Amino acid sequence: MSYEEGLSSTITDWLFFNSWWLLLPFIMLLVVAAFIVAFVLLLYMISPLISPKPLKLNGAHVVVTGGSSGIGKSIAMECYRQGAFITLVARDEVSRNKQNINVVLCISVDVSKDYGQVESVIKQCQEKLGPVDMLVNCAGTSFSGKFEEVEVERFRSLMEVNYLGSVYPTRAVITTMKERRMGRIMFVSSQAGQIGLFGYTAYSPSKFALRGLAESLQMEMKPYNIYVTIAYPPDTDTPGLAEENRTKPLETRLISETSGVTQPEQVAKTVVKDAVQGNFNSSVGPDGYMLSALTCGMSPVTSITEGLQQIVTMGLFRTVALFYLGSFDSIVRRCMIEREQSKAADKRE
Ligand SMILES: NC(=O)c1ccc[n+]([C@@H]2O[C@H](COP(=O)([O-])OP(=O)(O)OC[C@H]3O[C@@H](n4cnc5c(N)ncnc54)[C@H](OP(=O)(O)O)[C@@H]3O)[C@@H](O)[C@H]2O)c1
């Protein structure tokens, strides 16, 4: 080895031994990253251990209120497809022949009026088909209109049907579920039960109320192995939506058009799967996923995966939501300006 080669190798050795500490932050970063990855993997692995045991629908007794039409009917069909015995509840006489499914029991009752009546029909159906394993509270109605134009009576009736109409059947099945230490309760809220939008001053509160009920009830029922699911369907192609569209203000329609219309079968598949698994939140589609993560607040989680996703996505989703809110506000402002301009033009003529 020449003198120059010897010198350069000595310098390289000196640099290596004396500047290794420069790599220290990089090494520490790697160690922290490895710990985080290992921690997340561990959480994923133990996640199934803390999640509820899925309910077997095959042979189960499922009661679906509002099961004669729209989302409720599709939920009943989905449960039937998975082997459940179905009791359908609605106000109008539910004819078995009119349903595409071979429902076992059809009950005609208004779920929002008289608790005694609801309790008695639930008792009857339990005598015939055994204790209720899953209750789906889907009976409901929607209405949209500008606050000052909605009849005062409508605020009361929506609260009765959408809120009390879910309280009464739940109250009627819960004692037996507690005794058996098993069961599922589903409340069908709406995306309008997660955000308040133009035109929904009467409808939204009746669906927000279900969230309070579901959260409180879940905390009471968890020790009894009873799991509550609150479903937030988007606009869904049903007779109920067609009826609502007849009175929808322009602003509400334009805001609704920013997301599409979903088919009831798709909603049914998702919400039934979530209820069977005992998930608290049930949302449909990417918009629904974002809204549920954004509005999770202090709501229960039944899987670590869900909790982690909420923690990670919250900030990003809030940023996206601010853009949506801005665009909704601009729709409302534009409609108001156009309306005032057309009024002024009418006056001039
Ligand atoms: N469609 C949507 O875009 C949408 C979106 C989000 C949430 N939702 C919610 O999903 C649920 C179903 O909506 P849908 O659009 O499928 O409605 P739908 O087609 O009008 O069906 C409503 C069902 O509820 C029953 N019902 C209504 N009031 C009742 C009462 N007081 N007692 C017993 N049964 C009653 C109806 O039968 P009878 O009339 O014979 O009683 C019918 O079976 C509602 O809670 C709604 O708020 C709907």
The ligand as an SDF file (V2000), in Angstrom:
LIG
                    3D

 48 52  0  0  0  0  0  0  0  0999 V2000
  -85.0050    6.9950    1.9490 N   0  0  0  0  0  0  0  0  0  0  0  0
  -84.0270    7.7690    2.3820 C   0  0  0  0  0  0  0  0  0  0  0  0
  -83.4230    8.5210    1.5980 O   0  0  0  0  0  0  0  0  0  0  0  0
  -83.6010    7.7140    3.8170 C   0  0  0  0  0  0  0  0  0  0  0  0
  -82.3450    8.2360    4.1520 C   0  0  0  0  0  0  0  0  0  0  0  0
  -81.9450    8.1840    5.4700 C   0  0  0  0  0  0  0  0  0  0  0  0
  -82.7630    7.6320    6.4320 C   0  0  0  0  0  0  0  0  0  0  0  0
  -83.9800    7.1460    6.0960 N   0  0  0  0  0  0  0  0  0  0  0  0
  -84.8200    6.5800    7.1540 C   0  0  0  0  0  0  0  0  0  0  0  0
  -85.0520    5.2200    6.8710 O   0  0  0  0  0  0  0  0  0  0  0  0
  -86.3400    4.8380    7.3480 C   0  0  0  0  0  0  0  0  0  0  0  0
  -87.1380    4.2330    6.2170 C   0  0  0  0  0  0  0  0  0  0  0  0
  -87.2550    5.1950    5.1980 O   0  0  0  0  0  0  0  0  0  0  0  0
  -87.8380    4.8180    3.7630 P   0  0  0  0  0  0  0  0  0  0  0  0
  -87.4120    5.8890    2.8470 O   0  0  0  0  0  0  0  0  0  0  0  0
  -87.5410    3.4200    3.4470 O   0  0  0  0  0  0  0  0  0  0  0  0
  -89.4000    5.0460    4.0630 O   0  0  0  0  0  0  0  0  0  0  0  0
  -90.7050    4.4170    3.3940 P   0  0  0  0  0  0  0  0  0  0  0  0
  -90.4370    3.8150    2.0770 O   0  0  0  0  0  0  0  0  0  0  0  0
  -91.7170    5.5230    3.4440 O   0  0  0  0  0  0  0  0  0  0  0  0
  -91.1160    3.3020    4.4470 O   0  0  0  0  0  0  0  0  0  0  0  0
  -91.4940    3.6590    5.7220 C   0  0  0  0  0  0  0  0  0  0  0  0
  -91.9660    2.4330    6.4640 C   0  0  0  0  0  0  0  0  0  0  0  0
  -92.2880    2.7900    7.8080 O   0  0  0  0  0  0  0  0  0  0  0  0
  -93.6310    2.4070    8.0960 C   0  0  0  0  0  0  0  0  0  0  0  0
  -94.1500    3.3740    9.0660 N   0  0  0  0  0  0  0  0  0  0  0  0
  -94.1660    4.7350    8.9600 C   0  0  0  0  0  0  0  0  0  0  0  0
  -94.7160    5.2830   10.0550 N   0  0  0  0  0  0  0  0  0  0  0  0
  -95.0350    4.2580   10.8810 C   0  0  0  0  0  0  0  0  0  0  0  0
  -95.6210    4.1840   12.1600 C   0  0  0  0  0  0  0  0  0  0  0  0
  -95.9920    5.2810   12.8290 N   0  0  0  0  0  0  0  0  0  0  0  0
  -95.8200    2.9760   12.7400 N   0  0  0  0  0  0  0  0  0  0  0  0
  -95.4420    1.8450   12.0760 C   0  0  0  0  0  0  0  0  0  0  0  0
  -94.8770    1.8550   10.8570 N   0  0  0  0  0  0  0  0  0  0  0  0
  -94.6730    3.0520   10.2620 C   0  0  0  0  0  0  0  0  0  0  0  0
  -94.3270    2.4360    6.7470 C   0  0  0  0  0  0  0  0  0  0  0  0
  -95.4820    1.6280    6.6830 O   0  0  0  0  0  0  0  0  0  0  0  0
  -96.9590    2.2530    6.9340 P   0  0  0  0  0  0  0  0  0  0  0  0
  -97.0160    3.5410    6.1810 O   0  0  0  0  0  0  0  0  0  0  0  0
  -97.9020    1.2150    6.4780 O   0  0  0  0  0  0  0  0  0  0  0  0
  -97.0420    2.4740    8.3910 O   0  0  0  0  0  0  0  0  0  0  0  0
  -93.2210    1.8180    5.8790 C   0  0  0  0  0  0  0  0  0  0  0  0
  -93.1990    0.4300    6.0600 O   0  0  0  0  0  0  0  0  0  0  0  0
  -86.9560    6.0930    7.9350 C   0  0  0  0  0  0  0  0  0  0  0  0
  -86.7300    6.1160    9.3160 O   0  0  0  0  0  0  0  0  0  0  0  0
  -86.1870    7.2110    7.2640 C   0  0  0  0  0  0  0  0  0  0  0  0
  -86.1620    8.3820    8.0370 O   0  0  0  0  0  0  0  0  0  0  0  0
  -84.4230    7.1640    4.8100 C   0  0  0  0  0  0  0  0  0  0  0  0
  1  2  1  0
  2  3  2  0
  2  4  1  0
  4  5  1  0
  4 48  2  0
  5  6  2  0
  6  7  1  0
  7  8  2  0
  8  9  1  0
  8 48  1  0
  9 10  1  0
  9 46  1  0
 10 11  1  0
 11 12  1  0
 11 44  1  0
 12 13  1  0
 13 14  1  0
 14 15  2  0
 14 16  1  0
 14 17  1  0
 17 18  1  0
 18 19  2  0
 18 20  1  0
 18 21  1  0
 21 22  1  0
 22 23  1  0
 23 24  1  0
 23 42  1  0
 24 25  1  0
 25 26  1  0
 25 36  1  0
 26 27  1  0
 26 35  1  0
 27 28  2  0
 28 29  1  0
 29 30  1  0
 29 35  2  0
 30 31  1  0
 30 32  2  0
 32 33  1  0
 33 34  2  0
 34 35  1  0
 36 37  1  0
 36 42  1  0
 37 38  1  0
 38 39  2  0
 38 40  1  0
 38 41  1  0
 42 43  1  0
 44 45  1  0
 44 46  1  0
 46 47  1  0
M  CHG  2   8   1  16  -1
M  END
$$$$
